[in-house]
Amino acid sequence: MIDTDTLLALGACYKKVAAGEVIFHEGSVANFYHQLETGSVKWVNIDDDGKEFIQSMIEPGECFGELPLFDNLTYAASAVAETNAVVLRLHRTVFLQLLLEKPEIHFEFSRLMSERLRFKFLLIKELAGQNPEHSINCLLKYLKQHNRNICTKCNKVNLTRQQIANMTGLRVETVIRSMRHLYEKGVLTIDKGKVYY
């Protein structure tokens, strides 16, 4: 999102996190802008029963958890490292000053938030009352159109079936069965357990 050299020049620090480590908790106060350098992070809500709903899978170069930097509220979701990862953190006050001094970066954040909001509208529309195959197909179609979580060279879906279940609110067994039906209809390809869309 923001050039690494720019962040480092402003005093950002690297933070290494291990797979499964919580970077920040839903409901906690936001003191930093976070940008993923390496690895994978899930932005997730977890209910009282421990069930996860993945808001987004973050890839290197993407920011996450930026909402409270703008509205002064707490984090709306938790960030958990899916793999060993390296995160760049920039203090909130420096980040806000950067936005004031560089309106092009501010406009880029406005575009990003609009894109993420549009994705949520799509999910709500497509998941409400639709059959699981339709919901999974819509999710994969969106991710492919926006070059997220699907390899642009080979079309391999870089999400597990569990992650897809957690993004759509479906059970993993339903995702497995629905993906098999989508394979039989020729919508996607499954080869040695890997899914291609």
Residue, then its C-alpha position, 0 to 999 in steps of 0.5 A: m500500500i505504502d512504499t516500504d522505504t517511505l515507511l522506514a524513513l518515517g520510523a516504521c519498525y518490522k515486527k516478526v510474528a509466528a503462525g497463529e500469533v495474534i497481531f491485535h485483538e478485536g475491540s483493542v485500541a489502534n496505535f499503529y498502521h500495519q502493512l504486511e511484508t511477508g507471510s499471510v495474515k487473516w483479518v477475522n472475527i471470532d464468536d463466543d463459540g470460537k467460530e471464525f468469520i474471515q473478513s479478509m486474507i491479507e497478502p504481502g504489500e497490503c495493509f490491515g486494521e486501518l479503520p480505527l486509524f480514521d474513526n478513533l474507535t477500536y479494531a472491528a476484527s482481530a488480525v492473526a498470522e496464518t503463517n510466519a510473517v513480517v509486519l511493518r508498523l508505523h505509529r498512528t500519529v505519524f501515519l495521520q501526518l503522512l496522509l495530511e502531507k501526501p494527499e495521493i496516499h490519502f486518496e489511495f486509502s479512500r479507494l481501498m476502503s471503497e473497494r473493501l466496502r463494495f466487497k462486503f456489499l457483494l458478500i451480503k447480497e450473494l450470501a443471503g439466501q443463496n445456495p452454497e455453490h452460488s456463494i462460493n462461485c461469487l467469492l472466487k469470481y470476485l477474488k479473481q477479478h481483483n487479483r486476490n488470493i488466486c494466482t494470476k499465472c496459473n489460476k490456483v486458489n490460494l485459500t484452503r477450503q476451511q478459509i473459504a468456509n470461514m469467509t462465506g459462513l458455510r461449514v467446511e463440509t458444505v464447501i467441499r461438497s459444493m466445490r466438487h459440484l462446481y468441478e463436475k459442472g466445469v466451473l473450476t478445476i481440482d487437480k491433486g487436491k488443488v483448486y484452480y478457478 
